[in-house]
């Protein structure tokens, strides 16, 4: 079982040619509403791959938008009984440019008054707990509770300067938040320092440059990205990677093989608009790994 705690929201995805200058204007070429949020994205992938998932986090919100979000979750096969129906429905406006990059504006993500009561979370010793920090204090407290209950931790973007991380956790980050995009020297150094300081396994993703992986007391290594068949929208690529890595870990795979599956899944995701549409099957991910042997072998460490 994987207990996924964090953000569940509506993604309003708008495609544009490029972001305008400050005070400028650009036309929206297309717009669509889809299920989004780091927790919902990750849970959708895991359910698609036949993992047992418990989804918890922010409230879905009251009213028509909240009910619409609940229906999106049910359509993905997700159990919604842990999610509250009070407060405001979180919405993320995602602007996707012609190069597949995305810029996001979120509303309602950091309102900590409405969330799954932590006493209701189904903690299970020996199972996996994963969370994002969009509910900043609640998510961190939930992670601490999961750790004390004997769960294995996979934490995403927990990167405060004064962060307290349980020893042995796996921590995933993106160069949107730490390190520096397209700068291997800076990113390898950051991963090594972070891993040693917190005694955790650290993953830092860096788009088409792949990722950097480090363990305490060891040199960081850079692993290549799988070439995407098409780049349309990078929204949710990090969540696809996290879900793929957790899929491997729940199968008892080593960390390298698990990250390989996650990296392949992420490369297939960016060819589709939205984070949870057209989720690749296990067979499709495995075929993509097999079709790129030079990249795949790099993860055999």
C-alpha positions in Angstrom: 0.0 0.0 0.0 1.1 3.6 -0.8 -0.3 6.4 1.4 -0.2 9.5 -0.8 -0.7 12.8 1.0 -0.9 16.2 -0.5 -2.4 18.3 -3.3 -5.6 17.4 -5.1 -6.9 20.1 -7.4 -8.4 21.1 -10.8 -5.8 22.0 -13.4 -7.0 24.6 -15.9 -4.6 24.1 -18.7 -4.2 26.9 -21.3 -2.0 26.5 -24.3 -0.2 29.7 -25.5 2.6 30.5 -27.9 4.8 32.2 -25.3 4.4 34.1 -22.0 3.8 37.8 -22.6 6.0 40.5 -21.1 4.9 42.1 -17.9 1.8 44.1 -18.7 1.5 42.5 -22.1 -1.1 40.2 -23.7 -1.2 36.9 -25.5 -4.1 34.9 -26.8 -5.1 31.5 -25.3 -5.1 28.9 -28.1 -6.9 26.2 -26.1 -8.2 25.5 -22.6 -9.1 22.3 -20.8 -9.9 21.3 -17.2 -8.3 18.1 -15.9 -7.5 16.4 -12.6 -4.3 17.8 -11.1 -2.3 18.2 -8.0 0.9 16.3 -7.0 -0.9 13.8 -4.8 -3.7 13.1 -7.3 -1.3 12.8 -10.2 0.9 10.3 -8.4 -2.0 8.3 -7.1 -3.6 8.1 -10.6 -0.4 6.6 -12.0 -0.1 4.1 -9.2 -3.7 3.0 -9.5 -3.3 2.6 -13.2 -0.4 0.3 -12.5 -2.5 -1.8 -10.0 -0.9 -0.6 -6.8 -3.1 -0.2 -3.7 -3.4 3.5 -2.9 -4.8 5.6 -0.1 -5.2 9.2 -1.2 -5.4 12.0 1.4 -4.6 15.7 1.7 -6.4 19.0 1.1 -10.2 19.3 1.0 -11.9 19.0 -2.3 -14.0 22.1 -1.5 -17.7 22.6 -1.2 -20.1 23.4 -4.1 -20.1 22.6 -7.8 -16.3 22.8 -8.3 -15.7 20.4 -5.4 -18.2 17.9 -6.7 -16.6 18.2 -10.1 -13.2 17.5 -8.6 -14.6 14.5 -6.7 -16.0 13.0 -10.0 -12.6 13.5 -11.7 -11.0 11.4 -9.0 -13.7 8.7 -9.2 -13.2 8.5 -12.9 -9.5 7.6 -12.3 -10.5 4.8 -10.0 -9.4 6.6 -6.8 -11.0 6.2 -3.4 -12.2 9.6 -2.1 -13.4 8.7 1.4 -10.5 10.3 3.1 -11.0 13.7 1.4 -13.1 16.4 3.0 -15.7 18.5 1.1 -15.3 21.8 3.0 -13.7 25.1 2.1 -12.4 26.2 -1.3 -11.6 24.0 -4.2 -7.9 24.4 -5.1 -7.3 25.4 -8.7 -4.1 25.6 -10.7 -4.0 27.7 -13.8 -1.3 26.1 -16.0 0.0 28.0 -19.0 1.8 25.7 -21.5 4.0 27.3 -24.1 5.0 25.9 -27.5 8.2 24.4 -26.2 6.2 22.2 -23.7 7.3 24.2 -20.6 4.7 25.3 -18.1 4.1 28.2 -15.8 1.6 27.6 -12.9 -0.5 29.9 -10.7 -2.2 28.2 -7.8 -5.2 29.2 -5.6 -6.3 27.5 -2.4 -3.2 25.2 -2.0 -1.8 26.5 1.3 -5.1 26.8 3.2 -4.4 24.4 6.1 -7.7 24.7 7.8 -9.3 22.1 5.6 -7.6 18.7 5.1 -7.9 15.0 5.9 -7.8 14.7 9.7 -4.4 13.2 10.5 -5.9 10.8 13.0 -7.8 9.3 10.1 -4.7 8.5 8.0 -4.2 4.7 7.5 -0.6 4.5 8.6 0.8 1.0 8.1 4.3 -0.1 9.2 6.5 -1.3 6.4 4.5 0.4 3.7 5.3 3.6 1.8 4.2 7.1 2.6 4.7 10.0 0.1 3.9 13.6 0.4 4.3 17.0 -1.2 4.6 20.2 0.9 1.8 22.4 -0.5 0.1 22.1 2.9 3.4 23.2 4.5 3.0 22.4 8.1 0.4 19.7 7.9 2.3 17.7 5.3 5.5 17.8 7.4 3.6 16.7 10.5 1.9 13.9 8.6 5.4 12.7 7.4 6.7 12.7 10.9 3.7 10.6 12.0 4.2 8.2 9.2 7.8 7.8 10.2 7.0 7.1 13.8 4.4 4.5 12.6 7.2 2.6 10.8 6.4 3.7 7.3 9.0 4.2 4.6 9.2 7.8 3.4 9.4 9.2 -0.2 9.2 13.0 0.2 8.8 15.5 -2.7 10.2 19.0 -2.6 10.7 19.2 1.2 13.4 21.8 0.8 13.2 24.4 3.6 16.6 25.7 4.8 15.8 24.4 8.2 14.2 21.1 7.0 14.2 18.2 9.3 14.1 14.9 7.4 14.0 11.4 8.9 17.2 9.5 8.3 17.0 7.1 5.4 14.1 8.8 3.6 14.1 9.1 -0.2 13.7 12.8 -1.2 12.9 14.0 -4.7 13.4 17.6 -5.9 13.3 19.5 -9.2 15.6 22.3 -10.4 12.6 24.6 -10.3 13.2 24.7 -6.6 16.8 23.9 -5.8 20.1 23.6 -7.6 20.2 25.3 -11.0 18.6 24.2 -14.2 21.0 22.7 -16.8 24.0 23.0 -14.5 25.4 19.6 -13.6 28.3 20.9 -11.5 26.0 22.9 -9.2 23.4 20.2 -9.1 25.8 17.3 -8.2 27.3 19.5 -5.5 23.8 20.3 -4.1 22.8 16.6 -4.0 26.0 15.6 -2.3 25.7 18.3 0.4 21.9 17.6 1.0 22.3 13.9 1.2 25.2 14.1 3.7 23.6 16.9 5.8 20.2 15.0 6.2 21.4 11.4 5.8 18.8 10.8 3.0 18.8 9.4 -0.5 18.4 12.5 -2.8 17.0 12.7 -6.3 17.2 16.0 -8.3 15.5 16.0 -11.7 16.7 18.3 -14.4 14.5 18.0 -17.5 16.3 16.7 -20.6 19.6 16.5 -18.7 18.1 13.6 -16.6 18.6 13.5 -12.9 21.2 13.5 -10.2 21.2 10.9 -7.4 23.1 10.8 -4.2 23.5 8.9 -1.0 25.1 9.9 2.3 28.9 9.8 2.1 29.0 9.0 -1.6 29.6 11.0 -4.8 26.5 12.1 -6.6 25.9 10.5 -10.1 24.1 12.0 -13.1 21.7 9.6 -14.9 20.4 10.4 -18.4 16.9 11.1 -19.4 14.9 8.8 -21.7 14.3 10.7 -25.0 10.6 11.7 -25.1 8.7 10.7 -28.3 7.1 14.2 -28.2 7.3 17.2 -26.0 3.9 18.8 -25.5 3.4 19.5 -21.8 5.8 18.9 -18.9 3.0 19.3 -16.3 3.2 16.4 -13.9 6.4 14.9 -15.3 7.9 14.9 -11.8 4.8 13.2 -10.4 5.0 10.5 -13.1 8.7 10.0 -12.1 7.8 9.7 -8.5 4.9 7.2 -9.2 7.2 5.1 -11.4 9.9 5.0 -8.8 7.4 4.0 -6.1 6.1 1.4 -8.4 9.5 -0.2 -8.6 10.1 0.2 -4.8 6.8 -1.5 -4.0 7.9 -4.4 -6.2 11.1 -4.7 -4.2 13.4 -3.4 -7.0 16.6 -1.6 -6.3 16.6 2.2 -6.4 18.3 2.3 -9.8 15.8 0.0 -11.5 13.0 1.9 -9.8 14.3 5.3 -11.0 14.7 3.8 -14.5 11.0 2.9 -14.6 10.1 6.4 -13.2 12.3 8.2 -15.8 10.8 6.2 -18.7 7.3 7.0 -17.5 8.1 10.7 -17.2 9.5 10.8 -20.7 6.3 9.3 -22.1 4.1 11.6 -20.0 5.4 14.9 -21.6 3.9 13.9 -25.0 0.4 14.5 -23.7 -1.5 17.6 -22.4 -2.2 17.5 -18.7 -0.8 15.4 -15.8 -3.2 12.6 -15.6 -4.4 12.0 -19.2 -3.1 9.1 -21.3 -1.1 7.5 -18.5 1.2 4.9 -20.1 0.6 1.3 -19.3 3.3 -0.9 -17.6 3.8 -2.6 -20.9 4.4 0.8 -22.7 6.9 1.9 -20.1 8.8 -1.4 -20.2 8.8 -1.3 -24.0 10.3 2.2 -23.9 13.0 1.1 -21.5 13.8 -1.9 -23.8 13.9 0.4 -26.9 16.5 2.7 -25.3 19.2 0.3 -24.0 22.0 2.8 -23.7 19.9 5.0 -21.4 18.5 2.0 -19.5 21.9 0.5 -18.7 23.0 3.7 -17.0 20.6 2.8 -14.1 22.3 -0.5 -13.4 24.4 0.8 -10.6 
